[in-house]
Amino acid sequence: MGPDEPGAAETLSRAGAADATDPLHAYQERFVPLPDGVVYLDGNSLGRPLRNLPRLMAQVIEEEWGRGLIRSWEQWQLLAAQVGDELGAALLGARPGEVTLSDSTTVNLYKLAMAALTTRPDRDVILIESDSFPTDRYVLDGIAERQGLNVREVPSHLDEGFDLEAVRASLDERVALVCLSHVGYRSAAIADMAPINDVIHANGALALWDLCHSAGAVPVDLTASSCDLAVGCTYKYINAGPGAPAFLYVRREHQSQLASGSPRPAS
C-alpha cells in the first residue's frame, strides 16, 4: 500500500499505535538509530549495533588493553566461558559449563562434527537436510570425503522445511551424526527439536544443531530438548557485530567422551 492510497494513513496510524504498546518497543532505544526512512529487516545477516558498543570498545582498548597491558589476560582468558554461561542461560536453555565462545560457526561445526564421529567408528553416514545452509554442507562434505564417509539427505521443503517423519525415514544403523538447522535459512521454518532428538537418539546417533538463525530470535531450550551438540553465531540476532566470535554447545554428559582433533578410529 502506497502512502497516497485510500486507507494508507489509517493503516499507518494503527501500526504506530500497535508499535507504541508493544512490550518490545522500549528496546528500540538500546540501538543506534536508523537513518531516516530506513526499515531494517536484515537482522538475519547482521544485527543492528547497540548504543553502548562504542563505550564498551573504548573501555577495552583504552583501559583494559591500554592500562592493564599483559595483566588484562587474567580477565580476558575467562571471558569465553563466562559469556558462554550467560548466553546459555539467557537464550539457549543450557547449563553452566556447556557453552563457550570461540572461532567461527564453520570452525566450530567442523570441530564438533569431527569429535562426534570419533564416538561412532562403526557407522559411516552423516545425515543432513537437503536445504542445509551451504557452508554447513561444504564442511560435512569435506569431512566425509577425507574420512571415507557418506552424506545422506533428509528431504526438506523449500517453504516448510523438514519434519520428524522425514528424519525418522532417513535414519538407520549406519547414521553416526545428524546435522540440522533449527530454523531454515531460506524458509524460516522452525524444527521441533525435542521429538527429532528423541528419534535420533533412539537410532543411536548424535544430533548437531545449527542455531545461527534461531539463537536470539526464537525460543531455544537445549537442555529440555536433549540436544547433544550445537553451534551458532553472535553477529546476527545477538547483535555482537561483524567479526564477533561464534559459540558452541556440548551437553555435559558428552564432554568426557568428545575430544576436538582426535583421529577417527578405523572401522
Secondary structure as a PSIPRED ss2 file (coil, helix, strand):
# PSIPRED VFORMAT (PSIPRED V4.0)

   1 M C   1.000  0.000  0.000
   2 G C   1.000  0.000  0.000
   3 P C   1.000  0.000  0.000
   4 D C   1.000  0.000  0.000
   5 E C   1.000  0.000  0.000
   6 P C   1.000  0.000  0.000
   7 G C   1.000  0.000  0.000
   8 A H   0.000  1.000  0.000
   9 A H   0.000  1.000  0.000
  10 E H   0.000  1.000  0.000
  11 T H   0.000  1.000  0.000
  12 L H   0.000  1.000  0.000
  13 S H   0.000  1.000  0.000
  14 R H   0.000  1.000  0.000
  15 A H   0.000  1.000  0.000
  16 G H   0.000  1.000  0.000
  17 A H   0.000  1.000  0.000
  18 A H   0.000  1.000  0.000
  19 D H   0.000  1.000  0.000
  20 A H   0.000  1.000  0.000
  21 T H   0.000  1.000  0.000
  22 D C   1.000  0.000  0.000
  23 P C   1.000  0.000  0.000
  24 L C   1.000  0.000  0.000
  25 H H   0.000  1.000  0.000
  26 A H   0.000  1.000  0.000
  27 Y H   0.000  1.000  0.000
  28 Q H   0.000  1.000  0.000
  29 E H   0.000  1.000  0.000
  30 R H   0.000  1.000  0.000
  31 F E   0.000  0.000  1.000
  32 V C   1.000  0.000  0.000
  33 P C   1.000  0.000  0.000
  34 L C   1.000  0.000  0.000
  35 P C   1.000  0.000  0.000
  36 D C   1.000  0.000  0.000
  37 G C   1.000  0.000  0.000
  38 V C   1.000  0.000  0.000
  39 V C   1.000  0.000  0.000
  40 Y C   1.000  0.000  0.000
  41 L C   1.000  0.000  0.000
  42 D C   1.000  0.000  0.000
  43 G C   1.000  0.000  0.000
  44 N C   1.000  0.000  0.000
  45 S C   1.000  0.000  0.000
  46 L C   1.000  0.000  0.000
  47 G C   1.000  0.000  0.000
  48 R C   1.000  0.000  0.000
  49 P C   1.000  0.000  0.000
  50 L E   0.000  0.000  1.000
  51 R C   1.000  0.000  0.000
  52 N C   1.000  0.000  0.000
  53 L H   0.000  1.000  0.000
  54 P H   0.000  1.000  0.000
  55 R H   0.000  1.000  0.000
  56 L H   0.000  1.000  0.000
  57 M H   0.000  1.000  0.000
  58 A H   0.000  1.000  0.000
  59 Q H   0.000  1.000  0.000
  60 V H   0.000  1.000  0.000
  61 I H   0.000  1.000  0.000
  62 E H   0.000  1.000  0.000
  63 E H   0.000  1.000  0.000
  64 E H   0.000  1.000  0.000
  65 W H   0.000  1.000  0.000
  66 G C   1.000  0.000  0.000
  67 R C   1.000  0.000  0.000
  68 G C   1.000  0.000  0.000
  69 L H   0.000  1.000  0.000
  70 I H   0.000  1.000  0.000
  71 R H   0.000  1.000  0.000
  72 S H   0.000  1.000  0.000
  73 W H   0.000  1.000  0.000
  74 E H   0.000  1.000  0.000
  75 Q H   0.000  1.000  0.000
  76 W H   0.000  1.000  0.000
  77 Q H   0.000  1.000  0.000
  78 L H   0.000  1.000  0.000
  79 L H   0.000  1.000  0.000
  80 A H   0.000  1.000  0.000
  81 A H   0.000  1.000  0.000
  82 Q H   0.000  1.000  0.000
  83 V H   0.000  1.000  0.000
  84 G H   0.000  1.000  0.000
  85 D H   0.000  1.000  0.000
  86 E H   0.000  1.000  0.000
  87 L H   0.000  1.000  0.000
  88 G H   0.000  1.000  0.000
  89 A H   0.000  1.000  0.000
  90 A H   0.000  1.000  0.000
  91 L H   0.000  1.000  0.000
  92 L H   0.000  1.000  0.000
  93 G C   1.000  0.000  0.000
  94 A C   1.000  0.000  0.000
  95 R C   1.000  0.000  0.000
  96 P C   1.000  0.000  0.000
  97 G C   1.000  0.000  0.000
  98 E C   1.000  0.000  0.000
  99 V E   0.000  0.000  1.000
 100 T E   0.000  0.000  1.000
 101 L E   0.000  0.000  1.000
 102 S C   1.000  0.000  0.000
 103 D C   1.000  0.000  0.000
 104 S C   1.000  0.000  0.000
 105 T H   0.000  1.000  0.000
 106 T H   0.000  1.000  0.000
 107 V H   0.000  1.000  0.000
 108 N H   0.000  1.000  0.000
 109 L H   0.000  1.000  0.000
 110 Y H   0.000  1.000  0.000
 111 K H   0.000  1.000  0.000
 112 L H   0.000  1.000  0.000
 113 A H   0.000  1.000  0.000
 114 M H   0.000  1.000  0.000
 115 A H   0.000  1.000  0.000
 116 A H   0.000  1.000  0.000
 117 L H   0.000  1.000  0.000
 118 T H   0.000  1.000  0.000
 119 T C   1.000  0.000  0.000
 120 R C   1.000  0.000  0.000
 121 P C   1.000  0.000  0.000
 122 D C   1.000  0.000  0.000
 123 R C   1.000  0.000  0.000
 124 D C   1.000  0.000  0.000
 125 V E   0.000  0.000  1.000
 126 I E   0.000  0.000  1.000
 127 L E   0.000  0.000  1.000
 128 I E   0.000  0.000  1.000
 129 E E   0.000  0.000  1.000
 130 S C   1.000  0.000  0.000
 131 D C   1.000  0.000  0.000
 132 S C   1.000  0.000  0.000
 133 F C   1.000  0.000  0.000
 134 P H   0.000  1.000  0.000
 135 T H   0.000  1.000  0.000
 136 D H   0.000  1.000  0.000
 137 R H   0.000  1.000  0.000
 138 Y H   0.000  1.000  0.000
 139 V H   0.000  1.000  0.000
 140 L H   0.000  1.000  0.000
 141 D H   0.000  1.000  0.000
 142 G H   0.000  1.000  0.000
 143 I H   0.000  1.000  0.000
 144 A H   0.000  1.000  0.000
 145 E H   0.000  1.000  0.000
 146 R H   0.000  1.000  0.000
 147 Q H   0.000  1.000  0.000
 148 G C   1.000  0.000  0.000
 149 L C   1.000  0.000  0.000
 150 N E   0.000  0.000  1.000
 151 V E   0.000  0.000  1.000
 152 R E   0.000  0.000  1.000
 153 E E   0.000  0.000  1.000
 154 V E   0.000  0.000  1.000
 155 P C   1.000  0.000  0.000
 156 S C   1.000  0.000  0.000
 157 H E   0.000  0.000  1.000
 158 L C   1.000  0.000  0.000
 159 D C   1.000  0.000  0.000
 160 E C   1.000  0.000  0.000
 161 G E   0.000  0.000  1.000
 162 F C   1.000  0.000  0.000
 163 D C   1.000  0.000  0.000
 164 L H   0.000  1.000  0.000
 165 E H   0.000  1.000  0.000
 166 A H   0.000  1.000  0.000
 167 V H   0.000  1.000  0.000
 168 R H   0.000  1.000  0.000
 169 A H   0.000  1.000  0.000
 170 S H   0.000  1.000  0.000
 171 L C   1.000  0.000  0.000
 172 D C   1.000  0.000  0.000
 173 E C   1.000  0.000  0.000
 174 R C   1.000  0.000  0.000
 175 V E   0.000  0.000  1.000
 176 A E   0.000  0.000  1.000
 177 L E   0.000  0.000  1.000
 178 V E   0.000  0.000  1.000
 179 C E   0.000  0.000  1.000
 180 L E   0.000  0.000  1.000
 181 S E   0.000  0.000  1.000
 182 H C   1.000  0.000  0.000
 183 V E   0.000  0.000  1.000
 184 G C   1.000  0.000  0.000
 185 Y C   1.000  0.000  0.000
 186 R C   1.000  0.000  0.000
 187 S C   1.000  0.000  0.000
 188 A C   1.000  0.000  0.000
 189 A C   1.000  0.000  0.000
 190 I E   0.000  0.000  1.000
 191 A C   1.000  0.000  0.000
 192 D C   1.000  0.000  0.000
 193 M H   0.000  1.000  0.000
 194 A H   0.000  1.000  0.000
 195 P H   0.000  1.000  0.000
 196 I H   0.000  1.000  0.000
 197 N H   0.000  1.000  0.000
 198 D H   0.000  1.000  0.000
 199 V H   0.000  1.000  0.000
 200 I H   0.000  1.000  0.000
 201 H H   0.000  1.000  0.000
 202 A H   0.000  1.000  0.000
 203 N C   1.000  0.000  0.000
 204 G C   1.000  0.000  0.000
 205 A C   1.000  0.000  0.000
 206 L E   0.000  0.000  1.000
 207 A E   0.000  0.000  1.000
 208 L E   0.000  0.000  1.000
 209 W E   0.000  0.000  1.000
 210 D E   0.000  0.000  1.000
 211 L C   1.000  0.000  0.000
 212 C C   1.000  0.000  0.000
 213 H C   1.000  0.000  0.000
 214 S C   1.000  0.000  0.000
 215 A C   1.000  0.000  0.000
 216 G C   1.000  0.000  0.000
 217 A C   1.000  0.000  0.000
 218 V C   1.000  0.000  0.000
 219 P C   1.000  0.000  0.000
 220 V C   1.000  0.000  0.000
 221 D C   1.000  0.000  0.000
 222 L C   1.000  0.000  0.000
 223 T C   1.000  0.000  0.000
 224 A C   1.000  0.000  0.000
 225 S C   1.000  0.000  0.000
 226 S C   1.000  0.000  0.000
 227 C C   1.000  0.000  0.000
 228 D C   1.000  0.000  0.000
 229 L E   0.000  0.000  1.000
 230 A E   0.000  0.000  1.000
 231 V E   0.000  0.000  1.000
 232 G E   0.000  0.000  1.000
 233 C C   1.000  0.000  0.000
 234 T C   1.000  0.000  0.000
 235 Y C   1.000  0.000  0.000
 236 K C   1.000  0.000  0.000
 237 Y C   1.000  0.000  0.000
 238 I C   1.000  0.000  0.000
 239 N C   1.000  0.000  0.000
 240 A C   1.000  0.000  0.000
 241 G C   1.000  0.000  0.000
 242 P C   1.000  0.000  0.000
 243 G C   1.000  0.000  0.000
 244 A C   1.000  0.000  0.000
 245 P C   1.000  0.000  0.000
 246 A C   1.000  0.000  0.000
 247 F E   0.000  0.000  1.000
 248 L E   0.000  0.000  1.000
 249 Y E   0.000  0.000  1.000
 250 V E   0.000  0.000  1.000
 251 R C   1.000  0.000  0.000
 252 R H   0.000  1.000  0.000
 253 E H   0.000  1.000  0.000
 254 H H   0.000  1.000  0.000
 255 Q C   1.000  0.000  0.000
 256 S C   1.000  0.000  0.000
 257 Q C   1.000  0.000  0.000
 258 L C   1.000  0.000  0.000
 259 A C   1.000  0.000  0.000
 260 S C   1.000  0.000  0.000
 261 G C   1.000  0.000  0.000
 262 S C   1.000  0.000  0.000
 263 P C   1.000  0.000  0.000
 264 R C   1.000  0.000  0.000
 265 P C   1.000  0.000  0.000
 266 A C   1.000  0.000  0.000
 267 S C   1.000  0.000  0.000
